[in-house]
Amino acid sequence: MPITQSAKKAVRGSLRKKAFNDQRKKVMKEIIKKIEKIAKTNKAEATKMLSGAFQAIDKSAQKGVIKKNNAARKKSRLAKLVK
């Protein structure tokens, strides 16, 4: 447990950041799963949803939730799946 005042404050900040990061990661994963499911039946619909997925992935990478190469790999695999 943190003892000093600054350590307590750091814990509060890290919990707040974790909540934002978890939400961003959840949104990204949900849209990826949705596209993967739709791509099996309707490629045209999946293509329309692709830009939203790219936006969520890029935002996660920009904010440091995932690394940039991880983001590039996810986008590449989604594009290949929809193609």
SVG drawing of the C-alpha trace seen along z (x, -y; Angstrom):
<svg xmlns="http://www.w3.org/2000/svg" viewBox="-24 -14 30 31">
<polyline fill="none" stroke="black" stroke-width="0.4" points="0.0,0.0 1.2,-3.5 2.3,-5.5 3.3,-8.9 0.7,-11.4 2.3,-11.5 2.2,-7.7 -1.5,-7.7 -2.1,-10.4 -0.2,-8.3 -2.4,-5.3 -5.5,-7.3 -4.2,-8.7 -3.1,-5.2 -6.6,-3.8 -8.2,-6.6 -5.9,-6.0 -6.5,-2.2 -10.2,-2.8 -9.8,-4.9 -7.4,-2.4 -9.6,0.5 -12.6,-1.2 -10.5,-2.1 -9.3,1.5 -12.8,2.9 -14.2,0.7 -11.4,1.7 -11.8,5.5 -15.6,5.3 -15.5,3.7 -12.8,6.1 -14.9,9.1 -18.0,7.6 -16.1,7.1 -14.7,10.7 -18.1,12.1 -19.7,10.0 -16.9,10.6 -17.8,14.3 -21.2,13.5 -21.2,10.0 -17.9,8.5 -19.4,5.2 -20.9,4.5 -17.6,5.3 -15.7,3.0 -18.0,0.1 -17.2,0.8 -13.5,1.0 -12.8,-2.7 -14.4,-2.8 -12.2,0.1 -9.1,-1.6 -10.0,-4.7 -10.4,-2.8 -7.1,-0.9 -5.2,-4.1 -6.6,-5.9 -5.5,-3.0 -2.0,-3.1 -1.8,-6.9 -2.8,-6.8 -0.3,-4.0 -2.9,-1.3 -1.3,0.9 2.0,0.4 2.1,-1.0 3.3,2.3 0.5,4.1 -1.9,1.6 -0.4,2.0 -0.7,5.7 -4.3,5.6 -5.2,3.2 -3.4,5.3 -5.1,8.5 -8.6,6.8 -8.0,5.4 -6.9,8.8 -9.9,10.5 -12.3,8.1 -10.6,8.1"/>
</svg>
